Amino acid sequence: MRRRQRIACAVLLAAAAAASVSACGKRGKLEAPEGSTYPQSYPAPETMIPPYEDETENAE
């Protein structure tokens, strides 16, 4: 019984090691899909609200 447990443990460890080092992605430079706005600055400039005039006077 112990021999079966050792074999099962070895198989599980080998499977875990293989899964952890398996490749999952594309090699080389990635290309953005057509129509993508990547890269962009965050937050988008058009969503920014200008500061109140009172805040700009106190900032100095």
MOPAC internal coordinates of N, CA, C and O (Angstrom, degrees):
PM7 1SCF
backbone

  N    0.0000 0     0.00 0     0.00 0    0    0    0
  C    1.4391 1     0.00 0     0.00 0    1    0    0
  C    1.5314 1   110.65 1     0.00 0    2    1    0
  O    1.2310 1   119.97 1   139.43 1    3    2    1
  N    1.3070 1   117.65 1   -40.57 1    3    2    1
  C    1.4557 1   121.12 1  -179.45 1    5    3    2
  C    1.5266 1   111.04 1   -64.33 1    6    5    3
  O    1.2310 1   120.53 1   146.16 1    7    6    5
  N    1.3091 1   116.59 1   -33.84 1    7    6    5
  C    1.4597 1   119.87 1   179.97 1    9    7    6
  C    1.5288 1   110.08 1   -65.62 1   10    9    7
  O    1.2310 1   120.05 1   139.63 1   11   10    9
  N    1.3071 1   117.50 1   -40.37 1   11   10    9
  C    1.4676 1   121.21 1   177.66 1   13   11   10
  C    1.5322 1   110.87 1   -64.43 1   14   13   11
  O    1.2310 1   120.82 1   141.29 1   15   14   13
  N    1.3158 1   116.03 1   -38.71 1   15   14   13
  C    1.4651 1   119.70 1   178.53 1   17   15   14
  C    1.5308 1   110.96 1   -64.99 1   18   17   15
  O    1.2310 1   120.52 1   139.04 1   19   18   17
  N    1.3158 1   116.62 1   -40.96 1   19   18   17
  C    1.4602 1   120.61 1   178.84 1   21   19   18
  C    1.5286 1   110.67 1   -64.21 1   22   21   19
  O    1.2310 1   120.76 1   136.92 1   23   22   21
  N    1.3094 1   116.15 1   -43.08 1   23   22   21
  C    1.4731 1   119.82 1   179.58 1   25   23   22
  C    1.5250 1   110.13 1   -64.97 1   26   25   23
  O    1.2310 1   120.35 1   136.04 1   27   26   25
  N    1.3293 1   116.93 1   -43.96 1   27   26   25
  C    1.4594 1   120.61 1   179.44 1   29   27   26
  C    1.5289 1   110.44 1   -63.08 1   30   29   27
  O    1.2310 1   120.30 1   138.85 1   31   30   29
  N    1.3009 1   117.03 1   -41.15 1   31   30   29
  C    1.4630 1   121.29 1   178.77 1   33   31   30
  C    1.5297 1   110.48 1   -64.65 1   34   33   31
  O    1.2310 1   120.29 1   137.48 1   35   34   33
  N    1.3274 1   117.05 1   -42.52 1   35   34   33
  C    1.4639 1   121.03 1   179.22 1   37   35   34
  C    1.5285 1   110.72 1   -64.09 1   38   37   35
  O    1.2310 1   120.17 1   139.52 1   39   38   37
  N    1.3206 1   117.27 1   -40.48 1   39   38   37
  C    1.4665 1   120.79 1   179.11 1   41   39   38
  C    1.5283 1   109.94 1   -65.74 1   42   41   39
  O    1.2310 1   120.01 1   137.18 1   43   42   41
  N    1.3282 1   117.59 1   -42.82 1   43   42   41
  C    1.4490 1   120.74 1   178.68 1   45   43   42
  C    1.5290 1   111.45 1   -64.69 1   46   45   43
  O    1.2310 1   119.83 1   138.56 1   47   46   45
  N    1.3049 1   117.94 1   -41.44 1   47   46   45
  C    1.4528 1   121.06 1   177.54 1   49   47   46
  C    1.5285 1   111.68 1   -64.77 1   50   49   47
  O    1.2310 1   120.39 1   139.64 1   51   50   49
  N    1.3055 1   116.85 1   -40.36 1   51   50   49
  C    1.4632 1   120.42 1   178.19 1   53   51   50
  C    1.5221 1   110.64 1   -65.25 1   54   53   51
  O    1.2310 1   120.24 1   139.52 1   55   54   53
  N    1.3208 1   117.14 1   -40.48 1   55   54   53
  C    1.4651 1   120.66 1   178.45 1   57   55   54
  C    1.5269 1   110.78 1   -66.02 1   58   57   55
  O    1.2310 1   120.22 1   139.68 1   59   58   57
  N    1.3167 1   117.18 1   -40.32 1   59   58   57
  C    1.4609 1   120.61 1   178.56 1   61   59   58
  C    1.5265 1   110.72 1   -66.06 1   62   61   59
  O    1.2310 1   120.00 1   139.10 1   63   62   61
  N    1.3116 1   117.60 1   -40.90 1   63   62   61
  C    1.4616 1   121.00 1   178.61 1   65   63   62
  C    1.5243 1   110.83 1   -65.88 1   66   65   63
  O    1.2310 1   120.11 1   139.05 1   67   66   65
  N    1.3147 1   117.40 1   -40.95 1   67   66   65
  C    1.4649 1   120.77 1   179.04 1   69   67   66
  C    1.5206 1   110.80 1   -66.01 1   70   69   67
  O    1.2310 1   120.10 1   140.90 1   71   70   69
  N    1.3151 1   117.42 1   -39.10 1   71   70   69
  C    1.4662 1   120.43 1  -179.75 1   73   71   70
  C    1.5194 1   111.36 1   -69.02 1   74   73   71
  O    1.2310 1   119.95 1   145.69 1   75   74   73
  N    1.3157 1   117.70 1   -34.31 1   75   74   73
  C    1.4649 1   120.35 1  -177.03 1   77   75   74
  C    1.5239 1   112.54 1   -75.12 1   78   77   75
  O    1.2310 1   119.56 1   154.79 1   79   78   77
  N    1.3035 1   118.44 1   -25.21 1   79   78   77
  C    1.4610 1   120.30 1  -178.95 1   81   79   78
  C    1.5234 1   112.55 1  -104.99 1   82   81   79
  O    1.2310 1   120.17 1  -177.63 1   83   82   81
  N    1.3138 1   117.28 1     2.37 1   83   82   81
  C    1.4646 1   119.19 1  -179.71 1   85   83   82
  C    1.5269 1   109.95 1   -70.24 1   86   85   83
  O    1.2310 1   121.01 1   -32.89 1   87   86   85
  N    1.3084 1   115.67 1   147.11 1   87   86   85
  C    1.4626 1   120.70 1  -178.90 1   89   87   86
  C    1.5201 1   109.54 1   -80.72 1   90   89   87
  O    1.2310 1   121.12 1   -39.50 1   91   90   89
  N    1.3185 1   115.46 1   140.50 1   91   90   89
  C    1.4584 1   119.66 1   178.05 1   93   91   90
  C    1.5143 1   108.25 1  -142.85 1   94   93   91
  O    1.2310 1   120.31 1  -102.04 1   95   94   93
  N    1.2834 1   117.01 1    77.96 1   95   94   93
  C    1.4528 1   120.58 1  -179.97 1   97   95   94
  C    1.5050 1   111.42 1   167.70 1   98   97   95
  O    1.2310 1   121.32 1     4.06 1   99   98   97
  N    1.3088 1   115.08 1  -175.94 1   99   98   97
  C    1.4469 1   121.61 1  -177.90 1  101   99   98
  C    1.5254 1   108.49 1  -103.48 1  102  101   99
  O    1.2310 1   120.68 1   -44.19 1  103  102  101
  N    1.2988 1   116.30 1   135.81 1  103  102  101
  C    1.4539 1   120.11 1   176.73 1  105  103  102
  C    1.5183 1   109.18 1   -83.15 1  106  105  103
  O    1.2310 1   120.84 1   -36.28 1  107  106  105
  N    1.2770 1   116.01 1   143.72 1  107  106  105
  C    1.4555 1   120.22 1   177.25 1  109  107  106
  C    1.5105 1   111.73 1    97.29 1  110  109  107
  O    1.2310 1   121.55 1    10.26 1  111  110  109
  N    1.3284 1   114.63 1  -169.74 1  111  110  109
  C    1.4609 1   120.92 1  -177.03 1  113  111  110
  C    1.5259 1   110.22 1   -73.99 1  114  113  111
  O    1.2310 1   120.62 1   -47.85 1  115  114  113
  N    1.3231 1   116.42 1   132.15 1  115  114  113
  C    1.4549 1   121.11 1   178.76 1  117  115  114
  C    1.5142 1   109.77 1   -82.36 1  118  117  115
  O    1.2310 1   120.77 1   -35.28 1  119  118  117
  N    1.3237 1   116.14 1   144.72 1  119  118  117
  C    1.4494 1   121.57 1   179.58 1  121  119  118
  C    1.5245 1   108.92 1  -113.75 1  122  121  119
  O    1.2310 1   120.81 1   -44.47 1  123  122  121
  N    1.3287 1   116.07 1   135.53 1  123  122  121
  C    1.4639 1   120.56 1   178.71 1  125  123  122
  C    1.5298 1   109.32 1   -74.53 1  126  125  123
  O    1.2310 1   119.94 1   -35.12 1  127  126  125
  N    1.3344 1   117.72 1   144.88 1  127  126  125
  C    1.4573 1   120.12 1   178.01 1  129  127  126
  C    1.5291 1   111.28 1   -67.00 1  130  129  127
  O    1.2310 1   120.73 1   -21.60 1  131  130  129
  N    1.3192 1   116.22 1   158.40 1  131  130  129
  C    1.4620 1   120.69 1   179.79 1  133  131  130
  C    1.5189 1   110.34 1   -60.31 1  134  133  131
  O    1.2310 1   120.60 1   -39.71 1  135  134  133
  N    1.3249 1   116.46 1   140.29 1  135  134  133
  C    1.4518 1   121.31 1   179.71 1  137  135  134
  C    1.5159 1   113.75 1    81.53 1  138  137  135
  O    1.2310 1   120.20 1  -177.12 1  139  138  137
  N    1.3031 1   117.23 1     2.88 1  139  138  137
  C    1.4574 1   121.09 1  -179.10 1  141  139  138
  C    1.5213 1   110.19 1   -77.16 1  142  141  139
  O    1.2310 1   120.47 1   -32.77 1  143  142  141
  N    1.3041 1   116.70 1   147.23 1  143  142  141
  C    1.4599 1   121.27 1   177.26 1  145  143  142
  C    1.5206 1   111.12 1  -102.30 1  146  145  143
  O    1.2310 1   119.98 1  -162.40 1  147  146  145
  N    1.3066 1   117.65 1    17.60 1  147  146  145
  C    1.4579 1   122.76 1  -179.62 1  149  147  146
  C    1.5126 1   109.40 1   -82.15 1  150  149  147
  O    1.2310 1   116.70 1   -37.75 1  151  150  149
  N    1.2622 1   123.87 1   142.25 1  151  150  149
  C    1.4539 1   128.87 1   -12.51 1  153  151  150
  C    1.5301 1   110.87 1   -79.49 1  154  153  151
  O    1.2310 1   120.76 1   -24.38 1  155  154  153
  N    1.2880 1   116.15 1   155.62 1  155  154  153
  C    1.4557 1   121.54 1   178.48 1  157  155  154
  C    1.5156 1   109.30 1  -144.52 1  158  157  155
  O    1.2310 1   121.27 1   -20.48 1  159  158  157
  N    1.3251 1   115.17 1   159.52 1  159  158  157
  C    1.4595 1   118.43 1   178.70 1  161  159  158
  C    1.5215 1   109.57 1   -82.70 1  162  161  159
  O    1.2310 1   120.87 1   -27.07 1  163  162  161
  N    1.3086 1   115.93 1   152.93 1  163  162  161
  C    1.4588 1   120.98 1  -179.75 1  165  163  162
  C    1.5114 1   108.58 1  -123.06 1  166  165  163
  O    1.2310 1   117.89 1   -47.18 1  167  166  165
  N    1.2819 1   121.63 1   132.82 1  167  166  165
  C    1.4561 1   127.89 1    -9.21 1  169  167  166
  C    1.5239 1   110.45 1   -73.28 1  170  169  167
  O    1.2310 1   120.90 1   -20.96 1  171  170  169
  N    1.3186 1   115.89 1   159.04 1  171  170  169
  C    1.4531 1   120.88 1  -178.32 1  173  171  170
  C    1.5329 1   109.54 1   -60.34 1  174  173  171
  O    1.2310 1   120.01 1   -46.17 1  175  174  173
  N    1.3250 1   117.59 1   133.83 1  175  174  173
  C    1.4691 1   120.35 1  -177.08 1  177  175  174
  C    1.5273 1   113.21 1   -57.07 1  178  177  175
  O    1.2310 1   119.74 1   145.69 1  179  178  177
  N    1.3243 1   118.10 1   -34.31 1  179  178  177
  C    1.4629 1   119.32 1  -177.99 1  181  179  178
  C    1.5278 1   112.81 1   -71.91 1  182  181  179
  O    1.2310 1   119.59 1   167.92 1  183  182  181
  N    1.3223 1   118.39 1   -12.08 1  183  182  181
  C    1.4635 1   120.84 1   178.26 1  185  183  182
  C    1.5249 1   112.44 1   -95.31 1  186  185  183
  O    1.2310 1   120.23 1   175.05 1  187  186  185
  N    1.3175 1   117.17 1    -4.95 1  187  186  185
  C    1.4617 1   120.81 1  -177.90 1  189  187  186
  C    1.5249 1   110.68 1   -76.92 1  190  189  187
  O    1.2310 1   120.24 1   -39.93 1  191  190  189
  N    1.3025 1   117.15 1   140.07 1  191  190  189
  C    1.4622 1   123.42 1   177.26 1  193  191  190
  C    1.5209 1   107.37 1  -102.18 1  194  193  191
  O    1.2310 1   119.97 1   -51.71 1  195  194  193
  N    1.3294 1   117.66 1   128.29 1  195  194  193
  C    1.4690 1   118.24 1   179.56 1  197  195  194
  C    1.5252 1   110.73 1   -64.56 1  198  197  195
  O    1.2310 1   119.65 1   -30.72 1  199  198  197
  N    1.3259 1   118.27 1   149.28 1  199  198  197
  C    1.4732 1   120.84 1  -179.22 1  201  199  198
  C    1.5297 1   110.88 1   -69.30 1  202  201  199
  O    1.2310 1   121.24 1   -23.49 1  203  202  201
  N    1.3194 1   115.23 1   156.51 1  203  202  201
  C    1.4621 1   120.44 1   175.17 1  205  203  202
  C    1.5168 1   109.06 1   -65.71 1  206  205  203
  O    1.2310 1   120.49 1   -24.78 1  207  206  205
  N    1.3012 1   116.67 1   155.22 1  207  206  205
  C    1.4598 1   120.45 1  -179.52 1  209  207  206
  C    1.5232 1   111.15 1   -62.91 1  210  209  207
  O    1.2310 1   120.38 1   145.52 1  211  210  209
  N    1.3520 1   116.87 1   -34.48 1  211  210  209
  C    1.4687 1   120.50 1   179.46 1  213  211  210
  C    1.5285 1   111.05 1   -62.95 1  214  213  211
  O    1.2310 1   119.90 1   142.14 1  215  214  213
  N    1.3364 1   117.80 1   -37.86 1  215  214  213
  C    1.4684 1   121.81 1  -179.25 1  217  215  214
  C    1.5061 1   110.81 1   -68.08 1  218  217  215
  O    1.2310 1   119.74 1   142.30 1  219  218  217
  N    1.3288 1   118.10 1   -37.70 1  219  218  217
  C    1.4535 1   119.66 1  -179.34 1  221  219  218
  C    1.5156 1   112.27 1   -69.47 1  222  221  219
  O    1.2310 1   119.99 1   149.07 1  223  222  221
  N    1.3413 1   117.62 1   -30.93 1  223  222  221
  C    1.4656 1   120.64 1   178.25 1  225  223  222
  C    1.5217 1   111.33 1   -71.25 1  226  225  223
  O    1.2310 1   120.26 1   142.82 1  227  226  225
  N    1.3444 1   117.11 1   -37.18 1  227  226  225
  C    1.4703 1   121.11 1  -178.67 1  229  227  226
  C    1.5158 1   112.58 1   -78.44 1  230  229  227
  O    1.2310 1   119.48 1   161.58 1  231  230  229
  N    1.3213 1   118.60 1   -18.42 1  231  230  229
  C    1.4505 1   121.54 1  -176.26 1  233  231  230
  C    1.5270 1   111.55 1   -71.23 1  234  233  231
  O    1.2310 1   119.77 1   157.25 1  235  234  233
  N    1.3067 1   118.04 1   -22.75 1  235  234  233
  C    1.4648 1   121.20 1  -176.97 1  237  235  234
  C    1.4545 1   112.55 1   -82.06 1  238  237  235
  O    1.2310 1   120.10 1   180.00 1  239  238  237

